[in-house]
Amino acid sequence: MNNLAYKQETFRDDYTFRNSPEAIRRFPFPFDQDHYMYSVNIEPHKPGAPGSVYEHAFDIDEHYVAECKDKAITLTQDKSRYAALPHMMDAQWDFLEFTMESLARDYPAQFKLSKQGDHWTWINLPLGIEDSFVFGDVSTLPMEPFEYMGRQVQGDFVLLDQREGTLFADAGFVTSQADWSLAFDAGMAWHEWHGPVPQMEKVGVMDRALKFLLSLQQGNPVRRLNWTMTINPRLDTSPEHYPQWGPDRLKVTADNAGQKAHLRVELQTLFRLPRSNAIMFSIRCYLLSLEEMTTFPRWIKRFHRVIRDLHPDLLEYKGIKVYHEPLLAWLAPQDDGEVLPPGTRPE
């Protein structure tokens, strides 16, 4: 993955985003059964197979440059997508160090980091960035360290402060969220942040996840997959910009669902940071149109069954209810009723 060809594409307006055949093959398809219900589904974030989205701590792919450009556009439109409470500065430097070291180690052809004591030089070749700074001195960077590197890594990030027996979302860099607001959630405790998610109290998922994360150890990161759907390949689906993307849900038909409807999968990873003891919550978004999903027939068959039988509360929460019927009308002909084995690997 060190010789990537970065695509020129957009995630708004004309929506030129597309996945190459290789990007489709490595897509983190989240369904290993024909049905879906929320679960903890946390596993160790160990290095995966070469070329997979799990190979490195942070996945850099063909969409890197375009996604970073889209981040910058969103931040220009709405400064509230970045927030960090004053006591999170140690965590900010933790974040900068961890992301720089990870990218320079895992993608040496694209990213370079040199250190002479506290004097560091960072080179990001794909984005044309070269900066020298003093580690720990904010005045030597163009902006706060969390925002500086948050602009240079795909995905969103929340820094969680651990105190009072829970976790608080006290810093965030969020430009591709699935219909939730950083401006609203900043500073909230774990259960407040996750309160709107349906079916959680019944299965106790959030209590178990919190207990697990409070004991998360440095050097033992974990990951999980989450999913929803997006109409058009748009990264910024925030409540603040709902008028720009919400009405698109009403434009889905049985004829155009294959092009317009996208499975949106989040690879969520959590790392304990060394100086601050904060937890870095990384939320990397991947998009796949239904037409692209048909590349692997077992994926599209399984997806049809998941969507057909999804609990009504989850249909509502994920925003699928308003176009559920045309979505099923497009999916149903793709499913011949084949009995599918457990698993997600493309055939």
Secondary structure as UniProt FT lines:
FT   TURN            2..3
FT   TURN            13..14
FT   HELIX           21..25
FT   STRAND          43..44
FT   TURN            50..51
FT   TURN            53..54
FT   TURN            62..63
FT   HELIX           64..77
FT   HELIX           79..81
FT   STRAND          82..84
FT   HELIX           86..88
FT   HELIX           89..106
FT   TURN            108..110
FT   STRAND          111..116
FT   TURN            117..118
FT   STRAND          119..124
FT   TURN            125..128
FT   STRAND          129..134
FT   TURN            135..136
FT   HELIX           138..140
FT   HELIX           145..150
FT   TURN            151..152
FT   STRAND          156..163
FT   TURN            164..165
FT   STRAND          166..173
FT   HELIX           182..185
FT   TURN            186..187
FT   HELIX           190..193
FT   TURN            194..196
FT   TURN            198..199
FT   HELIX           200..203
FT   HELIX           205..214
FT   TURN            218..219
FT   STRAND          222..231
FT   HELIX           239..241
FT   HELIX           242..245
FT   HELIX           246..251
FT   TURN            254..256
FT   HELIX           257..260
FT   STRAND          261..272
FT   TURN            274..276
FT   STRAND          279..289
FT   HELIX           290..293
FT   TURN            294..295
FT   HELIX           297..309
FT   HELIX           312..317
FT   TURN            318..319
FT   HELIX           321..323
FT   HELIX           324..331
FT   HELIX           332..334
//
